[in-house]
Amino acid sequence: MPRTSSVIAGVWVVVLAASYQIYFRPLLAKFGVGRVITPVGNTDCTTIPELKACEKIVLHQPTGVIYLACSTPESRTHWTPAVDRLNAAGMSTTDYVATFDPKTSKITKLSIAGYTSGRGLALHGMDVVPSASDANELFVYLVNHRRPLDASAVGADSVIEIFRTSIGSSTLTHVKTVEDPVIDTPNDVVGYSDGKSFHFTNDHGSKSGFLRTIELFDISRASVGYCHIDEGCKIAVANMHANNGIAKAPQNDTIYVANCNRGGVTILEKQLDNTLVRTDTIATDYPLDNLAVDENGALWAAGIPDALTTVFTHFQNPSIPAPSAGLRITLNFGPGSFYGEKYKVDKVFEDDGTLASGVTTVVYDSQRKRLFLNGLASPQLVICKA
Ligand SMILES: *[C@@H]1O[C@H](CO)[C@@H](O)[C@H](O)[C@H]1NC(C)=O
């Protein structure tokens, strides 16, 4: 008879080996372990090294001008609350929104008017939306990860800022700082054309703590929140996992949320009370960062081919490249649709990081056939014919 202790040890070995095979191996594969990078769409491109560390790009479709929420690669290594980089002493004081016009290659760093809090801008997600009453006026919604006033607090004192501007203007005029306990770990935002309301993702269930740390292992504490500046904020849908980018279909009330851990997109429908109901999911091989819907209704996603390199190497030292990918998700009208493949996921762009490093935002101008890519700590804006 074997001793009880060695039986228990043997059982543990079997349990650990099984959980590795069943759980951790697929997870590590999703994070890029063993993935082979197969370049596509990365040969007919130009680069704009003046525009670095732009976590989010939004296209203004009528003019073809893009808006970018930018920082410096160096400061991102200190202050990126979404990935627990919380050294406020190293945070940037020069974050900015820029416009870039591909027709003229003109870069405009927008100046800020009327923002008097003195608490600065630490930029992350963004949306730019034409006003319902005047298509020339634009509302700019920005996630702002302020440093906490109380130095002993762990995590950012995050808010969502609303600015307004107009087409061709070089100024952002402050409208409102929206602060609320529901805006806890904001990542990205979808703004509405009233200039007063938005949905946003919380990427975790808390700013710090043990539960936040283990969310990685399929613990669903992320959410989407809704705010209206006259009515306050509320949770629109809870118990989501690894929320990242959020986008809205241009013509209806469908909202898409990306998962940056297991990959995939959750499709939600906005209800009359602005809560969201999950209606479908689309699986992807790659963890996803930001999303964008093009004019034809195709959904674009920044895919993360090698998440371990992106998070642990590139975010630590942005000069070390991380592979990047751009995925296009469309309704499947091909033969596969008969067999339940409702959506088609195409890898339109992939690069080992030499050209496009650490990309977190992929946006397509379908009229002008231009693909724009940038990232949280990326060294440059990349523009490819696609
Ligand atoms: C909403 O529009 C998108 C295209 O932007 C389409 O794919 C989707 O099916 C529409 N949703 C509904 C509920 O009609």
The ligand as an SDF file (V2000), in Angstrom:
LIG
                    3D

 14 14  0  0  0  0  0  0  0  0999 V2000
  -26.8650   47.0050  -37.1180 C   0  0  0  0  0  0  0  0  0  0  0  0
  -26.0180   47.4190  -38.1580 O   0  0  0  0  0  0  0  0  0  0  0  0
  -24.9250   46.5360  -38.4210 C   0  0  0  0  0  0  0  0  0  0  0  0
  -24.0850   47.1610  -39.5150 C   0  0  0  0  0  0  0  0  0  0  0  0
  -23.4920   48.3510  -39.0640 O   0  0  0  0  0  0  0  0  0  0  0  0
  -25.4520   45.1560  -38.8090 C   0  0  0  0  0  0  0  0  0  0  0  0
  -24.3680   44.2680  -39.0140 O   0  0  0  0  0  0  0  0  0  0  0  0
  -26.3400   44.6220  -37.6960 C   0  0  0  0  0  0  0  0  0  0  0  0
  -26.8890   43.4000  -38.0810 O   0  0  0  0  0  0  0  0  0  0  0  0
  -27.4520   45.6290  -37.3890 C   0  0  0  0  0  0  0  0  0  0  0  0
  -28.2020   45.1370  -36.2290 N   0  0  0  0  0  0  0  0  0  0  0  0
  -29.5070   44.9940  -36.2340 C   0  0  0  0  0  0  0  0  0  0  0  0
  -30.1100   44.4900  -34.9760 C   0  0  0  0  0  0  0  0  0  0  0  0
  -30.2010   45.2460  -37.2120 O   0  0  0  0  0  0  0  0  0  0  0  0
  1  2  1  0
  1 10  1  0
  2  3  1  0
  3  4  1  0
  3  6  1  0
  4  5  1  0
  6  7  1  0
  6  8  1  0
  8  9  1  0
  8 10  1  0
 10 11  1  0
 11 12  1  0
 12 13  1  0
 12 14  2  0
M  END
$$$$
